Amino acid sequence: MTAPEPAQPTSPQSVRPTENFYTAVGGEQTFRRLVAAFYAGVREDPVLLPLYPEDELDAAQERLTLFLMQYWGGPTTYGDTRGHPRLRMRHAPFQIGPAERDAWLARMRDALDGLDLPGEQAGTLWTYLHNAAFAMQNSA
C-alpha cells in the first residue's frame, strides 16, 4: 500500500475571488445610480440640504460616487485626485448629530432599496453605510 500524494499547496492567487464586490454589484453604473438617487433625496431633504453649499451638490455627488467605487474595489480615481479619504476630517466642519445622521441614513436606505440588489449584497452595502453614518456623527 502506497501513501497518498500530499496535497499541492494553493497559492493565494488560486483562492482569491475572481470578482470583487464592486464588480459583483454591477460596477460603476450601480454606484452612480445609488449616489444619484441619494442626492435626489438630499435635494428635497430639509435636514440635509442646508449642510451643502448650493453650488456644491453636483461635486459632492461625484466625490461620493468615486469614493464608494474605490472603497468597494473599483477604480482609484478618488484617491488619485483627492488623496486619502480622511472622512472624519472632511466632515468635521459640518455639525452632524442624530437628526443629520438619521436623515442621511433614510435617504441612503431609499437609494439602496431602489437598486434591487440581491439580499446579501444589499446587506453588505447597508452595513457599511450604516456604520459610516454613525462614525461621521460629531455632535450630540
Steps between C-alpha positions, in 0.01 A plus 500: 500500500642836397451824685273755332666790326515810721259772400652772287515829684270763364633840419315806625411579139330164453260562789445872438149578382487576132243773558511780757196667655518792259474267202248268665245779555530638149800732514494870426142506376368366830693747713400791275134397530527465878658840553278677245191370678647599836569856386155527343374441853749745651375775267156465661606430858449790744765362739774409251471766233617786728826312560602542135602826338254539212767487231667191652231232462619371164863493613406328826303241303801426281735476799274253682460294184876480444566428867253210515625358170857499629408370845323199351778407258446720197726762342723702729395833351391637837838439662689608192327838497422565868747292695410305811126522573544637857123480536471624858729794431314596180166489685624681813387849383139379487287442808384141466273397784238228528251689279754544217626144537148357492399716202813385315417139578138541389602649164769235455257219592257625236779517243630154586153344490454646152793294371326167561828330585496139620450482877856413595648778286247755626572389857875536458465847353244609760718384789785714370278805439333467842835475678642790300206722592553437869875555463443842341278623783692771679244664728230396741 
